[in-house]
């Protein structure tokens, strides 16, 4: 569906995977509205992308999805000025590493607010109109980190696991009503977010590779878009290991102080 989506809205679209996907969809003929918290950087991303594309296909819609007022203003502006999108890519997110000696409730609340609850807010606002129309595609960006609990990922992984569970629960009914829900589970992608990591990231890919995998997946049948394939397969195997073996492996991932 992605290649035929006339209008797309991407949250977290000002950099990384979101921006790369926006650029690729725009190059294929879609009109893409991108959202992010920093209005200046968002507009700069649109201007630079449009210069490279030789078009005005990317449009900026500043929004802080964790702020109810900003969120509602963005929803209203999206629908009033652009209309209901054919494709939503709910990509906004953040990461805060958690260690036992630095565990803070605030970190969990921050990540659940942007990684999980912001997605639910977008669905609450736009799903009724999509259901009434009877067509549309929604892509939710979770992470392979949501497959199973891993060191330093107590908050991030929990928020992504919540997304995975919610999408699994919603998929059958949405499918029956004409809405194609996709779950996107990337591995390590080089972005401003992962640049903060202080550990080796296996099977690291760049944001352009991620965007190509996402757009290919949007055009195919099936529920999950997960990449890179080898890394995803290894992590899915971890899900079926008994705890004794799983913890023996996950202990090796504990960062060295």
C-alpha positions in Angstrom: 0.0 0.0 0.0 2.9 2.4 0.7 3.6 3.1 -2.9 0.0 4.0 -3.5 -0.5 6.1 -0.3 -1.2 9.6 -1.5 -0.9 11.1 1.9 1.2 9.9 4.8 1.7 11.1 8.4 4.9 10.1 10.2 5.5 10.9 13.9 9.1 11.2 14.9 9.8 12.2 11.3 12.5 14.8 11.8 15.5 12.4 11.9 16.6 8.8 11.8 14.2 6.1 10.6 11.2 8.5 10.4 12.9 11.0 8.1 14.6 8.4 5.9 11.2 6.7 5.4 9.5 10.0 4.7 12.1 10.8 2.0 11.7 7.4 0.4 7.9 7.6 0.3 8.1 11.1 -1.0 10.5 10.0 -3.8 7.8 7.4 -4.7 5.1 10.0 -5.1 3.5 10.3 -1.6 2.8 13.6 0.1 4.3 13.2 3.5 3.6 15.2 6.7 6.3 14.7 9.3 6.0 15.6 13.0 8.5 16.2 15.8 8.9 18.3 18.9 11.5 20.7 17.5 9.7 23.0 15.0 12.9 24.5 13.6 14.7 21.2 13.1 11.6 19.7 11.6 11.3 22.6 9.0 15.0 22.3 8.2 14.6 18.6 7.5 11.6 19.3 5.2 13.5 22.1 3.4 16.6 20.0 2.8 14.7 16.9 1.8 12.5 18.9 -0.6 15.6 20.5 -2.2 17.1 17.0 -2.7 13.9 15.6 -4.1 13.1 18.7 -6.3 9.6 18.9 -4.9 7.5 20.1 -2.0 6.4 16.6 -1.0 7.5 16.9 2.7 5.5 19.1 5.0 6.2 19.9 8.7 3.6 19.5 11.5 5.3 20.3 14.8 3.9 18.3 17.7 4.9 17.1 21.2 3.0 13.9 21.4 3.4 13.8 25.2 1.6 17.1 25.6 -2.2 16.8 25.3 -2.7 20.4 24.1 0.1 20.1 21.4 -1.3 16.7 20.4 -4.8 17.9 20.0 -3.7 20.9 18.0 -1.7 18.7 15.7 -4.6 16.3 15.2 -6.9 19.2 14.3 -4.4 20.8 12.0 -3.7 17.5 10.3 -7.3 16.8 9.5 -8.3 20.4 8.7 -5.4 21.3 6.5 -4.4 17.9 5.0 -7.3 15.5 5.5 -7.2 12.0 6.8 -4.0 10.2 5.8 -3.9 7.0 3.9 -1.0 5.8 5.9 0.1 6.5 9.5 3.6 5.6 10.6 3.7 6.0 14.4 7.4 6.2 15.0 8.2 8.7 17.7 10.2 7.3 20.5 13.1 7.6 23.0 15.4 5.4 24.9 16.8 5.7 28.5 19.1 2.9 29.7 18.2 1.5 33.1 20.6 -0.1 35.6 19.6 -1.4 39.0 21.5 1.4 40.8 20.0 4.1 38.7 16.4 2.9 38.4 13.9 5.8 38.5 10.2 5.8 38.1 10.5 9.0 36.1 12.5 7.2 33.4 9.8 4.6 33.0 7.0 7.2 32.9 8.9 9.2 30.3 9.4 6.2 28.0 5.9 4.9 28.4 4.5 8.4 27.6 6.3 8.7 24.3 6.9 5.1 23.2 3.5 3.7 24.1 0.8 6.1 25.3 1.5 8.6 22.4 0.8 5.8 20.0 -2.5 5.1 21.7 -3.4 8.8 21.7 -2.9 8.9 17.9 -5.0 5.8 17.4 -7.8 7.2 19.6 -7.8 10.4 17.6 -7.6 9.0 14.0 -9.0 5.4 14.1 -12.7 6.4 14.2 -12.3 8.3 10.9 -10.3 5.5 9.3 -12.9 2.9 10.4 -15.7 5.0 9.1 -13.8 5.2 5.8 -13.1 1.5 5.8 -9.6 1.7 4.4 -6.2 2.8 5.5 -2.9 1.5 6.8 -1.3 2.0 10.2 2.4 1.1 10.9 3.5 1.1 14.5 7.3 1.1 15.2 8.1 -1.1 18.2 11.5 -2.9 18.5 13.0 -6.3 18.7 13.9 -5.1 22.3 10.3 -5.9 23.1 10.7 -9.6 22.4 12.3 -10.4 25.8 13.8 -8.5 28.7 17.5 -7.6 28.2 20.0 -5.8 30.4 19.6 -1.9 30.5 16.3 -2.3 28.6 13.9 -2.5 31.5 12.1 0.7 30.6 12.6 0.8 26.8 11.9 -2.9 26.3 8.8 -2.8 28.5 7.3 0.1 26.4 8.0 -1.7 23.1 6.6 -5.0 24.5 3.5 -3.1 25.4 3.2 -1.9 21.7 3.7 -5.4 20.4 1.0 -6.8 22.6 -1.4 -4.0 21.8 -0.9 -4.4 18.1 -1.4 -8.2 18.3 -4.6 -7.6 20.1 -6.0 -5.0 17.6 -4.9 -6.6 14.4 -7.7 -9.2 13.8 -10.5 -6.7 14.3 -8.9 -3.9 12.3 -8.2 -6.3 9.5 -11.8 -7.4 9.4 -12.8 -3.7 9.2 -10.5 -2.9 6.3 -7.6 -1.4 8.2 -4.1 -2.9 7.6 -2.1 -2.7 10.8 1.6 -3.4 10.5 4.0 -3.9 13.4 7.6 -2.7 12.7 10.3 -4.3 14.8 13.8 -2.9 13.9 17.0 -4.2 15.3 19.9 -1.7 15.8 19.7 1.2 13.4 22.3 4.0 13.3 20.3 7.1 14.4 20.8 10.0 16.9 19.2 7.7 19.4 21.5 4.7 19.0 24.5 7.1 18.8 24.2 7.4 22.6 24.8 3.7 23.1 28.1 2.8 24.7 28.2 -0.9 23.7 28.7 -2.8 20.5 25.5 -3.1 18.4 25.4 -6.3 16.4 24.0 -6.2 12.8 23.9 -2.4 12.9 22.3 -0.9 9.7 21.8 2.7 8.7 18.5 4.6 8.5 18.2 4.3 4.7 18.5 0.5 4.9 15.8 0.5 7.6 13.5 2.8 5.4 13.8 0.4 2.5 12.9 -2.6 4.6 9.9 -0.7 6.0 8.6 0.4 2.6 9.0 -3.1 1.2 7.1 -4.5 4.2 4.3 -2.0 3.8 3.7 -3.2 0.3 3.5 -6.9 1.4 0.9 -8.9 3.1 1.6 -10.0 6.7 1.6 -8.4 10.1 5.2 -7.9 11.2 8.1 -6.1 9.5 11.2 -7.1 11.3 14.9 -6.5 10.3 17.7 -7.3 9.9 16.6 -10.9 9.3 19.5 -12.8 10.9 19.4 -10.7 14.1 15.6 -11.0 14.3 15.9 -14.8 14.0 18.4 -15.0 16.8 16.3 -12.8 19.1 13.1 -14.8 18.3 15.0 -18.0 19.3 15.7 -16.4 22.7 12.0 -16.1 23.2 11.6 -19.9 23.4 14.6 -20.6 25.6 13.9 -21.6 29.2 15.0 -19.0 31.8 18.1 -20.9 32.9 19.5 -20.8 29.4 18.2 -17.3 28.6 19.7 -15.7 31.7 23.0 -17.5 31.1 23.1 -15.7 27.7 21.7 -12.3 28.8 24.2 -12.0 31.6 26.9 -11.7 28.9 25.1 -8.5 27.7 25.5 -6.7 31.0 27.6 -3.6 30.3 31.0 -3.5 32.0 31.4 -0.6 34.4 
